[in-house]
Amino acid sequence: MISVRIPTADTGRDEAMRTISVVPTKTDFVRPEMKELLVEKAVEVAQREREVGGQIVIITPDEIADIKRNIELVLEETVTAKIRSHIDIPNIALVAVGEAEKVIEEFDLDTRHIYAYKVPNEEMLIENLKTGKIDTAVISQGNIEIDGTPAQYILGEVLNQNPFIPYSKYGELLFKLVGQMLDHLGKDKTEQELKRTLIAYKKEIAKEISSQLNEHSRILQTKYEMKVMQRATTIRTESYTKIKSDSIIDFKTKVPAYKVRKVVFGNFTKSCTDIVKFDSVPEHDFSVVLERSGEVVKWLRPVIGQLPISASGGSQYQPDFIVETATTIYIIEVKAKNELDDEGVLIKNRAAQAYCDNVNSVFAGSAKKWHFAMIADYNIARNMSFEELVARAERWSRQ
């Protein structure tokens, strides 16, 4: 909903500003029907104010003409301001049905580049046991004892690092991979030397296996249901308390990483909101790219709940940016290198892509196309164009 304040003709006193509420898209703003609606609502307000002692005094045609003239005076300025600060975000509520599942394909462990690790001496093991760097082990007359077999010992750590992998489904594959790792590490080592190595480097060894598990897995995303359909929603703004005008920093100012989350930036020309905060330097730099790029019409740093998308578990999806160009509206995520393959991030990405697909299907041919892109933060530089960054993002966005 938005409110447009319209001056109404009111005989016997000064013109008063009355509020009428509508639910427009940007194209609705410029249609003749919009002006007719505003006139109709303004006349209704003026008519109600003419009711005196139960008697209705009809508004004359001349007074209606005055209302139309007053609307003409303020409508152009109001519409221009609204269009500049508004992006049509359809209210197509996507709700995840069920939980996402991680599917792992059958594969053999690639040990070509896995370090075989040197055998630690007994003094090193004892020192690490004292400091808690490694788990408890039994050292008796130079012999090492661990819980279970070497395979069980490493498998336990692999499962600790991957708690969402169902052992009942992938136990056979996990044992095979652990066995292949032990074959690789056990070359030129005695049984005791291998156990020493496993105790000293258990976490690192399991991490190598976990990394390859992630490389050979994919998220079997749950389906999404469309719950609501509206062509546009109100732009929500963040509430920043105790913000003084002299504490707002120009968006072009460079701010160090430790300080960026505390700073409020302003003086934007394409942002839908006057002031904005960022979580990282790359996000801040990306806003500079948006302001300088000729292809960008406007952009928004959405608050929680702005996009009607829920990921698995019912959590609300909050992207980093929504960007509008002449032909397309983009949902943009800016992610660090270590987040690009994160399971939770990929689930949200698929939810965003599903939203874009549904919007494009429902409003095909009657609205701008929606597109999702995830941009690696190390690619962002202030002198780049938005188009170039989106092109680089394609590889990540289709995962």
TORLO-687864 format. One record per residue (C-alpha): x, y, z; residue in three letters. Coordinates in pm, whole numbers, padded with zeros to 5 digits, always signed. Layout:
! residues N
XYZALA
...
! end
This chain:
! residues 399
+00000+00000+00000MET
+00113+00356-00062ILE
-00049+00682+00034SER
-00090+00976-00204VAL
-00187+01305-00042ARG
-00430+01507-00251ILE
-00561+01863-00186PRO
-00943+01868-00198THR
-01178+02158-00262ALA
-01364+02245+00057ASP
-01598+02546+00052THR
-01582+02763+00363GLY
-01224+02678+00475ARG
-00869+02634+00348ASP
-00776+02341+00130GLU
-00702+02031+00339ALA
-00473+01743+00253MET
-00655+01413+00249ARG
-00502+01066+00220THR
-00625+00792-00008ILE
-00466+00451-00026SER
-00404+00242-00336VAL
-00192-00060-00430VAL
-00017+00045-00753PRO
+00269-00080-00962THR
+00494+00172-01135LYS
+00297+00141-01458THR
-00025+00207-01268ASP
+00111+00543-01160PHE
+00108+00683-01512VAL
-00227+00544-01629ARG
-00526+00778-01672PRO
-00726+00539-01454GLU
-00501+00629-01161MET
-00587+00999-01186LYS
-00955+00912-01217GLU
-00928+00697-00904LEU
-00762+00980-00713LEU
-01031+01225-00822VAL
-01304+00980-00724GLU
-01156+00925-00378LYS
-01096+01296-00324ALA
-01458+01374-00416VAL
-01576+01108-00170GLU
-01372+01269+00108VAL
-01502+01616+00025ALA
-01858+01485+00003GLN
-01841+01330+00349ARG
-01728+01662+00491GLU
-02035+01831+00342ARG
-02272+01625+00555GLU
-02415+01873+00805VAL
-02685+01773+01054GLY
-02769+01468+00848GLY
-02819+01680+00535GLN
-02600+01610+00231ILE
-02485+01908+00028VAL
-02393+01788-00321ILE
-02054+01896-00459ILE
-02100+02106-00771THR
-01933+02035-01107PRO
-01721+02347-01059ASP
-01590+02213-00729GLU
-01508+01878-00891ILE
-01316+02070-01157ALA
-01120+02241-00877ASP
-01035+01903-00729ILE
-00906+01784-01067LYS
-00688+02094-01104ARG
-00545+02046-00754ASN
-00467+01682-00834ILE
-00286+01788-01150GLU
-00068+02020-00941LEU
+00060+01752-00707VAL
+00024+01429-00904LEU
+00324+01470-01135GLU
+00563+01548-00850GLU
+00421+01268-00633THR
+00435+01011-00912VAL
+00791+01107-01006THR
+00906+01064-00647ALA
+00726+00732-00607LYS
+00855+00585-00930ILE
+01212+00686-00844ARG
+01201+00508-00508SER
+00990+00205-00599HIS
+01068-00138-00745ILE
+00774-00360-00834ASP
+00829-00666-00614ILE
+00547-00915-00681PRO
+00402-01075-00371ASN
+00433-01436-00479ILE
+00488-01615-00152ALA
+00706-01923-00198LEU
+00696-02166+00092VAL
+00930-02464+00109ALA
+00748-02796+00128VAL
+00948-03050+00327GLY
+01321-03043+00392GLU
+01612-03023+00150ALA
+01820-03340+00110GLU
+02189-03368+00038LYS
+02253-03632-00229VAL
+02605-03779-00265ILE
+02706-03957-00582GLU
+02919-04270-00584GLU
+03291-04189-00631PHE
+03645-04296-00539ASP
+03869-04080-00323LEU
+04124-03883-00523ASP
+04446-03914-00320THR
+04685-03773-00580ARG
+04721-03439-00401HIS
+04661-03550-00041ILE
+04964-03512+00183TYR
+05067-03846+00340ALA
+05171-03678+00671TYR
+05493-03755+00859LYS
+05479-03988+01155VAL
+05486-03782+01480PRO
+05717-03893+01758ASN
+05594-03998+02103GLU
+05704-03675+02268GLU
+05497-03472+02023MET
+05190-03687+02087LEU
+05226-03659+02464ILE
+05263-03281+02444GLU
+04957-03251+02219ASN
+04757-03472+02455LEU
+04852-03246+02748LYS
+04744-02932+02564THR
+04421-03089+02439GLY
+04518-03042+02075LYS
+04437-03407+02005ILE
+04193-03654+02160ASP
+04273-03895+02437THR
+04479-04196+02338ALA
+04651-04477+02530VAL
+05028-04487+02502ILE
+05173-04797+02666SER
+05537-04903+02627GLN
+05558-04716+02298GLY
+05236-04861+02157ASN
+04936-04649+02059ILE
+04579-04761+02120GLU
+04277-04583+01968ILE
+03902-04630+02002ASP
+03794-04896+01751GLY
+03967-04971+01426THR
+04155-04703+01229PRO
+03863-04693+00985ALA
+03609-04642+01266GLN
+03833-04379+01425TYR
+03847-04162+01111ILE
+03487-04232+01013LEU
+03372-04097+01348GLY
+03543-03765+01277GLU
+03403-03752+00922VAL
+03051-03788+01064LEU
+03126-03522+01327ASN
+03216-03282+01047GLN
+02911-03381+00840ASN
+02624-03433+01087PRO
+02358-03406+00815PHE
+02485-03704+00614ILE
+02260-04004+00695PRO
+02490-04293+00785TYR
+02218-04546+00713SER
+02216-04434+00351LYS
+02584-04360+00287TYR
+02765-04582+00537GLY
+02902-04814+00269GLU
+03037-04523+00063LEU
+03192-04357+00369LEU
+03371-04678+00474PHE
+03505-04716+00121LYS
+03641-04361+00116LEU
+03798-04396+00460VAL
+03957-04724+00350GLY
+04105-04557+00043GLN
+04243-04279+00262MET
+04401-04530+00501LEU
+04557-04719+00208ASP
+04710-04391+00093HIS
+04834-04286+00438LEU
+04955-04636+00531GLY
+05209-04666+00253LYS
+05556-04717+00401ASP
+05413-04702+00757LYS
+05381-04972+01020THR
+05049-05023+01201GLU
+05174-04822+01499GLN
+05308-04543+01277GLU
+04971-04520+01103LEU
+04790-04494+01437LYS
+05026-04216+01548ARG
+04953-04033+01226THR
+04576-04074+01264LEU
+04580-03946+01623ILE
+04790-03641+01535ALA
+04606-03547+01216TYR
+04257-03691+01256LYS
+04073-03363+01191LYS
+04284-03276+00886GLU
+04242-03626+00738ILE
+03864-03618+00787ALA
+03852-03268+00638LYS
+04015-03399+00318GLU
+03741-03662+00289ILE
+03469-03408+00373SER
+03594-03174+00101SER
+03558-03443-00165GLN
+03217-03541-00030LEU
+03102-03184-00086ASN
+03246-03183-00438GLU
+03044-03493-00526HIS
+02720-03387-00361SER
+02425-03173-00455ARG
+02123-03036-00276ILE
+01802-03206-00380LEU
+01588-02903-00308GLN
+01239-02934-00180THR
+00955-02803-00394LYS
+00808-02457-00340TYR
+00441-02368-00334GLU
+00304-02032-00447MET
+00075-01893-00180LYS
-00014-01534-00276VAL
-00005-01327-00595MET
+00003-00947-00614GLN
+00182-00736-00869ARG
+00358-00509-00620ALA
+00438-00469-00251THR
+00529-00168-00041THR
+00900-00093-00010ILE
+00996-00146+00353ARG
+01267+00061+00518THR
+01508-00015+00799GLU
+01457+00176+01122SER
+01787+00332+01226TYR
+01758+00493+01569THR
+01953+00797+01685LYS
+02088+00880+01341ILE
+02195+01243+01311LYS
+02228+01403+00970SER
+02592+01496+01034ASP
+02675+01129+01116SER
+02570+01005+00771ILE
+02873+00940+00550ILE
+02880+00996+00175ASP
+02854+00659-00001PHE
+03176+00718-00198LYS
+03383+00738+00122THR
+03605+00434+00180LYS
+03561+00277+00523VAL
+03781+00002+00679PRO
+03635-00344+00730ALA
+03625-00320+01110TYR
+03409-00007+01091LYS
+03181-00062+00791VAL
+02895-00233+00981ARG
+02870+00066+01219LYS
+02845+00330+00947VAL
+02531+00476+00788VAL
+02583+00584+00426PHE
+02385+00844+00233GLY
+02379+01081-00068ASN
+02271+00800-00301PHE
+02093+00891-00624THR
+01966+00545-00727LYS
+01889+00382-00392SER
+01520+00341-00308CYS
+01601+00453+00047THR
+01789+00763+00159ASP
+02030+00590+00397ILE
+02180+00241+00392VAL
+02403+00018+00608LYS
+02626-00265+00485PHE
+02769-00582+00639ASP
+03101-00580+00453SER
+03335-00368+00243VAL
+03251-00564-00076PRO
+02879-00487-00026GLU
+02963-00119+00020HIS
+03184-00121-00291ASP
+02905-00294-00484PHE
+02670-00006-00398SER
+02925+00232-00551VAL
+02922+00017-00867VAL
+02542+00040-00877LEU
+02545+00418-00836GLU
+02803+00464-01114ARG
+02672+00206-01363SER
+02474+00349-01650GLY
+02268+00031-01689GLU
+02133+00048-01330VAL
+01808+00244-01288VAL
+01763+00193-00914LYS
+01848-00049-00637TRP
+01732-00157-00294LEU
+01894-00303+00014ARG
+01590-00509+00124PRO
+01494-00564+00486VAL
+01380-00900+00625ILE
+01037-00985+00488GLY
+01062-00761+00180GLN
+01073-01064-00048LEU
+00798-01318+00022PRO
+01034-01616+00015ILE
+01094-01874+00285SER
+01374-02128+00266ALA
+01379-02468+00435SER
+01291-02450+00801GLY
+01064-02150+00748GLY
+01342-01889+00772SER
+01279-01564+00583GLN
+01507-01507+00287TYR
+01682-01168+00284GLN
+01904-01106-00020PRO
+02179-00846-00017ASP
+02042-00633-00304PHE
+01755-00596-00549ILE
+01869-00413-00862VAL
+01656-00282-01148GLU
+01781-00210-01499THR
+01590-00105-01810ALA
+01491-00465-01886THR
+01552-00679-01576THR
+01516-00689-01198ILE
+01795-00878-01022TYR
+01813-01051-00685ILE
+02179-01020-00591ILE
+02382-01205-00329GLU
+02738-01096-00243VAL
+02927-01385-00086LYS
+03279-01454+00039ALA
+03483-01731-00123LYS
+03422-01973+00164ASN
+03044-01923+00134GLU
+03004-01996-00237LEU
+02959-02372-00184ASP
+02795-02351+00158ASP
+02494-02581+00184GLU
+02274-02320+00352GLY
+02365-02057+00092VAL
+02286-02293-00196LEU
+01944-02374-00048ILE
+01859-02002-00032LYS
+01990-01952-00384ASN
+01751-02213-00517ARG
+01464-02052-00330ALA
+01551-01717-00492ALA
+01576-01878-00835GLN
+01239-02047-00786ALA
+01087-01708-00700TYR
+01233-01554-01017CYS
+01107-01843-01230ASP
+00755-01813-01089ASN
+00740-01435-01130VAL
+00858-01466-01489ASN
+00597-01735-01554SER
+00303-01554-01392VAL
+00377-01211-01538PHE
+00531-01320-01868ALA
+00525-01036-02121GLY
+00366-00784-01884SER
+00655-00701-01651ALA
+01034-00695-01637LYS
+01207-01030-01610LYS
+01357-01135-01279TRP
+01703-01289-01255HIS
+01912-01426-00966PHE
+02290-01382-00944ALA
+02546-01462-00674MET
+02860-01249-00696ILE
+03187-01355-00535ALA
+03309-01065-00320ASP
+03668-01096-00447TYR
+03544-01001-00796ASN
+03402-00668-00684ILE
+03591-00348-00757ALA
+03453+00004-00769ARG
+03570+00064-01125ASN
+03375-00233-01264MET
+03036-00221-01432SER
+02727-00395-01301PHE
+02693-00583-01630GLU
+03046-00721-01597GLU
+02990-00840-01240LEU
+02665-01014-01332VAL
+02840-01189-01622ALA
+03107-01317-01382ARG
+02840-01434-01139ALA
+02675-01675-01382GLU
+02887-01978-01286ARG
+02787-01960-00921TRP
+02425-01866-00980SER
+02330-02185-01160ARG
+02450-02427-00889GLN
! end
